[in-house]
Amino acid sequence: MKFFMQSFILSAVLLTSSIPGFSSEAFARDGKRKGGGMGKILKQLDLSEDQKEQLKTIRKDNKKMGKADKGKIKELWGQMKSKFGSDASESEVRALHEQIKNLKMEKMEKRFSRIMKIRTILTVEQRKKFQSLRDERKKGKRKGRHSDFGDE
């Protein structure tokens, strides 16, 4: 029974590592993200020089924080995986999982705050165009994928 639980938990860990953003499919052969992301969209918004500078600052700050957060999460995942192969208690493994979960929640909050900062920089017209371009980009990503919900 103990072996079954450990196998089940390890499977759950491995499955969650396939979440978009963590999977290798999100990267091209050269290790860079596919697409162009938000930067590509922002370039299409006819930004003023002041807006460009403000956005550059936000993105630079985010990049620094993002690397630190990603490194910490990766380190904790490594610790948790090694605990699965050892005689560590369930509470030790759960504590690591809780830390990872909390870091991911913090990361989501930071992302939302960044989006809100960007929103305050853009004009209403730019926001509308931004949303339209994001929607187009999302449709393009879904194109060709199998879907049971008729998204194709």
MOPE-V491710 format. One record per residue. RES is the residue in one small letter. NEAR is the number of other C-alpha atoms within 12 Angstrom. Layout:
BEGIN
res = (RES RES)
near = (NEAR NEAR)
END
This chain:
BEGIN
res = (m k f f m q s f i l s a v l l t s s i p g f s s e a f a r d g k r k g g g m g k i l k q l d l s e d q k e q l k t i r k d n k k m g k a d k g k i k e l w g q m k s k f g s d a s e s e v r a l h e q i k n l k m e k m e k r f s r i m k i r t i l t v e q r k k f q s l r d e r k k g k r k g r h s d f g d e)
near = (7 12 13 10 13 23 16 15 23 23 16 17 25 19 14 18 21 15 14 14 15 19 16 17 17 20 16 13 10 10 11 13 18 18 17 17 19 25 20 16 25 30 21 21 27 19 25 17 13 13 23 21 15 21 28 23 18 27 23 15 17 24 18 14 20 23 15 16 25 22 17 22 28 22 19 27 31 21 23 32 28 18 24 31 18 15 16 18 16 19 14 20 28 22 19 29 30 18 23 29 20 18 26 25 16 19 24 16 14 22 22 15 16 27 22 16 20 30 24 17 27 26 17 14 15 25 24 17 22 29 22 18 23 25 16 15 20 19 15 15 19 16 14 11 14 11 10 7 8 10 14 14)
END
